[in-house]
Amino acid sequence: MGFAETFKALSDPIRREILTLLKNGRLSAGEIGSHFEMTGATISYHLSILKKAGLIFESKEKNYIYYTLNTSVVEEVMLWLSELKGDVSHDQEK
């Protein structure tokens, strides 16, 4: 996972909304798509970007593909941002 891919994925409000949906548990592409007014191909594109960034996992069961949130990548980004914020605060104290 590279931060460039992660931040590119997070830069889109649709993809952020998909991640928010997945925080409550796994969903199929159809279930995700039902929350948006866009084509299945567009939803697939967004899911592909999120998967490439390592933000979601994909698992196949029977005729369905389910997506789940990869919390370890989210935690890694949060840790980096927290450290960055800590460095800024430390510099301001000098």
C-alpha positions as CSV (number, residue, x, y, z in Angstrom):
1,M,0.0,0.0,0.0
2,G,1.3,3.4,-0.9
3,F,0.1,6.6,0.6
4,A,-0.4,8.1,-2.9
5,E,-2.9,5.4,-3.9
6,T,-4.6,5.7,-0.5
7,F,-5.0,9.4,-0.6
8,K,-6.2,9.2,-4.3
9,A,-8.8,6.7,-3.2
10,L,-9.9,8.9,-0.3
11,S,-10.0,12.0,-2.4
12,D,-13.4,11.1,-3.9
13,P,-16.6,11.6,-1.9
14,I,-18.3,8.5,-3.4
15,R,-15.4,6.3,-2.3
16,R,-15.4,7.8,1.2
17,E,-19.2,7.1,1.4
18,I,-18.5,3.5,0.3
19,L,-16.0,3.1,3.1
20,T,-18.5,4.6,5.6
21,L,-21.1,2.0,4.4
22,L,-18.5,-0.8,4.9
23,K,-17.7,0.2,8.5
24,N,-20.9,-1.6,9.5
25,G,-19.9,-4.9,7.9
26,R,-19.5,-6.6,4.6
27,L,-21.7,-5.7,1.6
28,S,-22.1,-7.0,-1.9
29,A,-21.5,-4.7,-4.9
30,G,-25.2,-4.6,-5.5
31,E,-25.9,-3.6,-1.9
32,I,-23.3,-0.9,-2.2
33,G,-24.7,0.3,-5.5
34,S,-28.2,0.5,-4.1
35,H,-27.1,3.5,-2.0
36,F,-26.1,5.5,-5.1
37,E,-27.7,6.7,-8.4
38,M,-25.0,5.4,-10.7
39,T,-24.4,2.4,-13.0
40,G,-22.9,-0.9,-11.8
41,A,-19.9,-0.2,-13.9
42,T,-19.2,3.1,-12.1
43,I,-19.6,1.4,-8.7
44,S,-17.2,-1.3,-9.9
45,Y,-14.7,1.4,-10.9
46,H,-14.8,2.9,-7.4
47,L,-14.5,-0.5,-5.7
48,S,-11.5,-1.2,-7.9
49,I,-9.7,2.0,-6.8
50,L,-10.4,1.2,-3.2
51,K,-9.2,-2.3,-3.6
52,K,-6.0,-1.2,-5.4
53,A,-5.3,1.2,-2.5
54,G,-5.8,-1.7,0.0
55,L,-8.7,0.0,1.7
56,I,-11.1,-2.9,1.1
57,F,-11.0,-6.6,0.7
58,E,-13.0,-8.7,-1.7
59,S,-14.3,-12.2,-1.1
60,K,-16.3,-14.4,-3.4
61,E,-19.2,-16.6,-2.1
62,K,-21.3,-18.5,-4.6
63,N,-22.4,-15.9,-7.2
64,Y,-21.6,-12.8,-5.1
65,I,-18.6,-10.7,-4.4
66,Y,-18.5,-9.2,-0.9
67,Y,-16.5,-6.2,0.2
68,T,-15.1,-5.5,3.7
69,L,-13.2,-2.6,5.1
70,N,-9.5,-3.2,5.6
71,T,-9.1,-1.5,9.0
72,S,-5.3,-2.0,9.1
73,V,-4.7,0.4,6.2
74,V,-7.1,2.9,7.8
75,E,-5.2,2.6,11.1
76,E,-1.9,3.1,9.3
77,V,-3.1,6.3,7.7
78,M,-4.5,7.5,11.1
79,L,-1.2,6.7,12.8
80,W,0.7,8.7,10.2
81,L,-1.7,11.6,10.4
82,S,-1.5,11.5,14.2
83,E,2.3,11.5,14.1
84,L,2.3,14.4,11.7
85,K,0.0,16.4,13.9
86,G,2.2,15.6,16.9
87,D,5.3,16.9,15.0
88,V,3.5,20.1,14.2
89,S,2.4,20.6,17.8
90,H,5.9,19.9,19.0
91,D,7.4,22.5,16.7
92,Q,4.9,25.1,17.8
93,E,6.0,24.6,21.4
94,K,9.7,25.6,20.7
